[in-house]
Amino acid sequence: MKKLISILLICAFVLSCTAAGADIASAKTIDATSTRKINIQPAGENTVPDGISPTTGREFAELEEDLPEGFSGMVVTNKYYPLMVQHCGYLSAVGDAAPVFGTYADVYYEMAKAISGYTRLCMIFNDYLPTLVGGCRSMRMGNVWIRQEWNAPVLYAGTQNTSVSSKYKTNVDEARASLGIPNSVNSDLQTYPWNVRMYFDGLTGSKQYLKWKYRISGLPDECNLVWDAAGLVTNLLGERDFSDHNHTFKFGDLPEGGDTGEVVYVMFRNDATKNVDDKGMFYFNSVYEYEPEENVYYRYAITDLEKPLDNPVPFTEQRITNTVSKLATYNELDGGIITSCTRTQGNAITFANVVIQYVENKWPDGEHPYPILYGTSGNADVFMGGKHYACVWKRDDVNDRTVFYGEDGQEIPFQAGRTMIVQMDYNAAHREVKYE
């Protein structure tokens, strides 16, 4: 399998993109709200042949060639067991906030964390389960609904629990409890059918699972809590019986139709300027650039909306090594503290599919989101293979998967590889998506 390029090649690619002269001012603005005349033909369950990943469509035989020591996952066990990791998303998850071993995630989600435009990421791992994943922060209501459609155990650190006098209560613990999901291994695992997965909160719980939780010295507080995903699943969850509902994406050839979509500008704050005090606001606007030779989109954080490709910040992972001895050290109160590790900015995190899912957010307390992610439908725009497809999405029940439908009303096939789903709240101010 072709390996991802190094940071030096990333920089060269940035320069080539700048020379190409993409211009946000002339890009097409997507209308998120106009009704699209697509006659949905409800999709059933998807299947993939043996040896093919249900989450990425990749061949396990090729994935095995790049399997790092200590990793697990479906490529090792041949067992479908998705794991959700709530990432901090701090400063658009670039630099010191880059995801740890983030190139091994199958699916990413980005959504608004605050009405001001700050965002947060979460990741779905299945093909690979790394020795470390993170850095983790608190769950939001939208993450509860995402977790429910994947039926995955979830690793995080704290929750959003705001009580407001509204039917849209932004209280993660109450939402979890209403769905009948235990929040720690302190709960009697025999009481629950194993198709109801655990929440693993890094700020609480028992040493039965906290021994797979660590902090990395030298990282910002916003992103220094990580988990040994492979160890947790293998030692605590892997031997238990479970059943799983289907969340296989549909994979296939690039559909006919569509128009050119080689550059995508995703702006959660399209009025950001260099004069504001909060310079971090820039990092919640991003650009996706299509690289035809690799058939993937590279993601960058935008530092200047007027010239978005002059100084973009590449989206990479963090590689952490020399941790074996420290991973064996367990502190009952706070997990292991990794102090003597080598931390480097690793490979670019690229996407075969970039999906903009337009959602409605309620803001019952004026700050914390309550996204309407099920029992409804909406517009979606899918970018793959350098093309753009105007689509719609639909999800009926909280336990259903979200399905994206193309212009023909059929579930649109994705390209094999990693998928980014940006949940863009069209009803908040200053949100905008453009492409060319």
N, C-alpha and C positions, 0 to 999 in steps of 0.2 A: 504494500500500500504506500502510496506516495506520502512522504512525511511533510508536515507543515513547515513553512519557511521560518528562518531565524529572525531575530530582531533586526539584524542588518538588512536582510532582504525586505522586511516590513518597511524600513525607512526608505529603501530604494523605491518600493511600490508607492509610498506616499508621494515621493517626488514626481514619479511618473504620472500619478493622478492629477497633481497640481498643474503639470505641464499640459495635461489634456484640456484644462480650462473649463471644467464643469462650473456652472453658474446657477446659484440658488435663485437668483432674481428671475431667470427665464424658465425655471422648472415649473411643471404642472402642479397645481394645488388640488388635492383630492377632496371631493365633496363627501363628507362622512355621513350625511343625513338623508340625502335624496334617495327615494325608494328605487331599488334596482329590480327590474322586471325579470326575475329569475324564478322559474317554476321548480321548486325543490322536489327532488325525488328521494325520499328518506333513505338514508344509507343504513345498511345492516352492519354486521361485524365483518372485519377484515381478517384475512389470514395471510401468513407468509410461509414459504416452504421451509423445511428443516434447514438449519444452517444460516438463516437470514434473520437479522434483527427486526423485531416488531416495532421498534421505536425509531430506528434510523434506516432500515432497509439495506444495511451493509452486510457483507459476508463475514461470518465469524472466522472462516479460514484465514482471511486477510487480517482481521483484527487481532488474532492470536499472535501474529508476527511482531506486533508492537506492544505486547502485554508486559508492563513493568513488573518487576519482582514485588511480591506482596499484595498485588491487586487481585480482586476477585470480580464477580459479575457474571452475566449470562454467557459471556464468551468463555468462561471457565466452567460454570456449573450447568450450562444449558437450561437454566431455570429462569423463567421470567419473574423478576422481582424488582420492580421500580422503586427507587428511593428518592425522596424529595429533600432538597437542601435549601433552606431559606438564606439567601446571601444578603450581605449588608447593602450592596449597591452604592456604597459611599463614593461620592464624586464619580458617578457613572462606572464604578468598578474598574478604574484604571490605576496604574502606578501601584502604590502599596496596598490599595484596596482590590487589586485584581483577584479573581477567584483562584483558590488553591487547586491545582490540577484541573483547571476549568476546561481544558480541551477534551477531557474525557466525559463531559456531560453530553447527553443526547438531545435534550430540549432545554431551552431557556425561555423564561417569561420576564418581561419588564412591565411594570405598572406604576401608577402614581402612588407615592407614599403620603404626600401632602398636597393640598390644593395649590400651593405655591409653585409646584412643578418638580419637586424632588421625587426621585424614583427609587425603586427597589427591585432587585432581581431574585428569582428563584430558579433552581436547576433540577432537572430530572435525570438521574443516573440509572442505567440499566445494563448497557453493554459492558461497561467497566465500573467497578467499585474501587476507587482509589484508597490508599492508606490514609490520606488526609483530605478532607473537604471543608470548605468554608471560604472566608470568615462569615460567621453566622450572626444574625441579628433577629429582631422580634418578628413574629407573625402579624400579618394584617388580615382583615376579613377576606379579601380576595384570595389570599393563600389558603384559607380554609376551603373555599369552593374549588380551587385548583386541586388541592390534595384529595378532595372527595371524588373528583372524576378520574384520578389516577389510582385511587385506593392504595396509596403508598404510605409507608412509615415516613415521618418527616423530622428532620433535624433542624433545630432553631435555637434561639436564646431569648426568652421572654416573649410577652404577648402584648398586643394592643387591647387594653380593657378600659374603654371609656363608657361610662353610663350616661345615657341621654334619654330624655323623655320622647322617644320616637320609635316607631316600629323598625326603623333601620338602626339597631343598636350595634355600635362598633365594639363589641365585646367578644374577643376570640374564645375565651374559656367557656362562655355561655353557649356560643355557637357549637363548639366542639362537644360539649356535654349534651346539647340537644340532639346531636347526631349519634350519641351513644358510644363515643370513642374515648377510651381511657387515655390519660395524659402521662402516664409513667409506668414503669415496670413494678412500681409498688402495688398497682392494681393486680387483682387475681387474674392471671392470664387464662386460667381454665374457665373463667366465667364468660369470656367473650369468644364468639366464633372468630377464627383467625383471619377471616376476610375483613374484619374491622381492625385497621392497623393502628399502631401506637404513635403518639406524639412524644418526641424526646426533647425536652426543654433543658438546655444547657445551664439554666439558672436555678434549676431545682431537680429533685428526684433522688434516687438511691444510688449507692456505689455499684449496684448490680449493672447499671449501664453507664454511670459517669466515668468508669475506668476507660472508656473509649472517647473521652472528651479531653481536650488539651487547649492550652493557650501558648501563643508563640511570642516570645519576648522580642521587642523591637518593632512590632506592628502597631498601628493606631488602635485605640480601644474599640473603635467602631468595627474592626474586622480581625481581631486576633483570636477569636474563639473558633477552634476547628474540631472536627471529629474524625476518628479512624473509621471510615465507612465500611471498609472491608472487614475489619475486626468486629464491629458491632453486628453486622448482618450475619457473618459466618458463625460467630460464637453465641449470639443471643437469639437471633431470629431464624437463622438458616435451616435448623433442623425441625422447625415446627411445620405442621400441616397447614395449608391455606388454600383457598380458592381465589381466583381473580377474575373480575369482569374484564371485558376486552377493551383495550385502548390502542390497538394497532392502527397506525396511520396507513393510508392507502399510498402505495408507491407505484410509480410507472414512468412512462416516457413523458417528455415535456408536452403539455397539451397544445393543441392548435389554438389560433386566435391570440388575443392579447396585443400589447404594444410594447415598445422599448421601455425597459426599466432597469437601467444599469447603475443609477445613482439614486439613493433614497435618503431624504432628509427627514428625520424624526425630531420634532421640536415640542417638548413639553413646556417650553417657555420661549415663544417666538419674539418676545420683546426684550430679551436680555441684551444689555449693552456693557461696554467695558467700564462705564462710569459708576455702576452700582457697587455698593460696598461688598456684597456677597458675590465674590468672583466665582465661587463654586457653582453658581447657577448655570454657567456655560456648560458644565459637564453633564447636564441633564438634557442636552441636545446632542444628537448623534447623527452620523452619516454612514450609510452602507454603500460600499463600492464593489462592483462586480469585477472579478478577475476571470476572464474567459478560459485561460489555460488550465486553471484549477476548477473551474465551474463552481465557484463559491463567492460569497460576499464577505468582504472585510468590514468590520465595524470600527469606527473611530469616534471619540468624544470631540465635539466642536468647541474650539476656544474663541472663535470670532465668527459671528453670523454673517457679517458683511463679506468675509473671505473665508468660507468654511473649510477650504482645502489648503489653506496656507500653512497652518500649524495644527493639524489634527493629531489627537493622542490615540495611538493604537490600543485596541482591546486585546490584552494578552492574559496568559495565566501566570501564576506564581509556581515555580518549582522549588520544593523544599526537600533537601537531602540531609544526610548524616543525622537522622532522627531515631534510628533503631534503638539505641541505648536509652534515649529519653522516653520513647514510647513505652518502655518497660517500667518506667517510674510512675507510680500512681499515688497521688495525694488525695486522701479521702474527701477533703472539703472542696477541692477545686480542680480535680483531674491532674494530668501531668502538665508541667511547665517546661516547654521546649526552649532552651536557652542557647544551646551550642549546635545550631543548625546552619546550613548554607541555604540562603534564600536568593533566588534569581528570578528575573522576569523571563518567563519561558516563551513558548510558541504563541502565535496568533490564534485567537479563537474565531473561527470562521463559520459561515452558515451556508448550507445548500439552499435553505428556504427561509425567507424573511416574510413574516405574516403580520400585517397590521390589523388587529381586531378592534373595531370601534365599539366601545362599551359606554354605558351610562353609569356615572358615579353619583351616589347621594353623599352629601356632606352634612350629616345631622348635627355635628358639633362645630362645623365651620372649618375643620382641619383634617379629620381622619376619614378616609374613604370607606364607603359601603358600595361596592360595585355590584351591578345587576348582571350576573354571569350565567344564570340558568332560568328556565321558564320564559325564555325570550329568544330573539334573534337580532341580527344587525348586519351591517356592511363589513366587508373585510377586503383587503387588498393583498394579493400574494405576489411576491417577487421571487423568481427562480430562473436560472438559465439566462439571465440578462433580460428577462421579459416581465411584464406587469399584467396581472389578471384581476379584473374587477369581479369580486366574489361576494358571497354572503355567508354568515355563520349561523348555526342554530344549536341550541342545547335545551332540551325539554325539562329534565329533572336534575336535581343536585347530584345524583349518582351517575348521570349519563356523561358521555364524552362530548366535547365540542366538535362539531363536524363543519368543515369548510366546503362550500359548494361552488362550483364553477358556473360559467355562463350557461352551460347546457343543463343545469339543475342536478348534475351528478356530483358526488364527492370528488373534489379535485385531487389528482395524484401528486404527491410530493416527490421531489428528487431525493435519491438516497443520500443520507448525510444528516448533519445537525440542523435543527430548526430553531429559529428565534420567533417568538410570538410576543408582539408588543401590544399590550392592552391599552389603547389610547382612549382616554375619556373625553369624547367629543364635546360634552356639555360643560366643560370647564374652560375658563378664559385662557387665551394665549396658547392653546394646543393647535398644532398644524403639522401636516405631512405633505411633502412635495416630492416629486420624482422627475427623472429625465432619462 
